[in-house]
Amino acid sequence: MPYDPSDPTARDSALQPSEQRRLEEANYYFENNKPAQAAPIFAKLAEVLESAKQPKRAANLHSQAALAFARSRNEAALMQARAALTLLLQYKLGQQASAFYKDVMRELTKRGMQSAAEALTREFGDKVSQPSPLDTRTAQMNRLPSNCPNCGAPLGQREVKWTDANTIECGFCGTPIRPAA
């Protein structure tokens, strides 16, 4: 059954229950400093999602695989990073591509994988836009409370939804919040 983005109950339908369990296992390994065990699982599931015609979700898993391979000093990090960046740029996810590029370059450099870092720079350095020093939303995020005044949940960029140019919504309770002046 293909993934239907309009069906909220089908969010993970491209992954079979056994694959969903593998994803949870990979996340567990990654979070518990076992990147060598997590990386091949992320990579395999990325292929599954690409086959299921879910390239954006596949890009996220290729990104996770690249970071996990880099942390375990495995040269497969370069192949996974290429796959992630190609998909992210193809689907015009420039901000996500930029953030991932920065993260993977930091990991590759930190782990002494200079040839992989140089290859990515040659291939994607001019294609990935560098984040602007301080865009309007970032400036507004800096004027937000760190936690929701209603439920106490953290208000990071990933936990909020912009409902208009000046209002965010808490991702946990839905409370509308405006940045302080």
GIZI-V91644 format. One record per backbone hydrogen bond with DSSP energy under -0.5 kcal/mol. CO is the residue of the C=O (numbers start at 1). NH is the residue of the N-H. Records with the same first field share a line. If there is no record, write none. Layout:
# GIZI-V91644
CO: NH + NH
This chain:
# GIZI-V91644
3: 5
4: 7
6: 8
7: 10
8: 11
10: 13
12: 15
14: 16
16: 20
17: 21
18: 22
19: 23
20: 24
21: 25
22: 26
23: 27
24: 28
25: 29
26: 30
27: 31
28: 32
29: 34
30: 33
34: 37 + 38
35: 39
36: 40
37: 41
38: 42
39: 43
40: 44
41: 45
42: 46
43: 47
44: 48
45: 49
46: 50
47: 51
48: 52
49: 54
50: 53
52: 3
54: 58
55: 59
56: 60
57: 61
58: 62
59: 63
60: 64
61: 65
62: 66
63: 67
64: 68
65: 69
66: 70
67: 71
68: 72
69: 74
70: 73
74: 77
75: 78 + 79
76: 80
77: 81
78: 82
79: 83
80: 84
81: 85
82: 86
83: 87
84: 88
85: 89
86: 90
87: 91
88: 93
89: 92
93: 97
94: 98
95: 99
96: 100
97: 101
98: 102
99: 103
100: 104
101: 105
102: 106
103: 107
104: 108
105: 109
106: 110
107: 111
108: 113
109: 112
112: 114
113: 117
114: 118
115: 119
116: 120
117: 121
118: 122
119: 123
120: 124 + 125
121: 125
124: 127 + 128
127: 129
135: 139
136: 140
137: 141
138: 142
140: 143
141: 144
143: 180
146: 155
148: 152
153: 148
156: 159 + 160
159: 171
161: 163 + 169
164: 167
166: 179
167: 163 + 164
168: 177
169: 161
170: 174
175: 170
177: 168
